[in-house]
């Protein structure tokens, strides 16, 4: 298998996990639970940005929006 194909498959998995983590935070109704899931989402966002999977500013924007969402939960 070519390297590019391997990397594409690996990146698909990382991106899938990233989207799922962000979605888990958005679906949460409890602030305490959302904060726990937010920590995992931030870790994955930062890791994806450092690997070049997403842009650094995209990761920052997503973290900011998730944080604002959690603050509104009350």
Secondary structure, DSSP 4 states (H G I P E B T S, - for coil): --HHHHHHHHHHHHHHHHHHHHHHHHH---HHHHHHHHHHHHHHHHHHHHHTSS-HHHHHHHHHHHHHHHHHH-
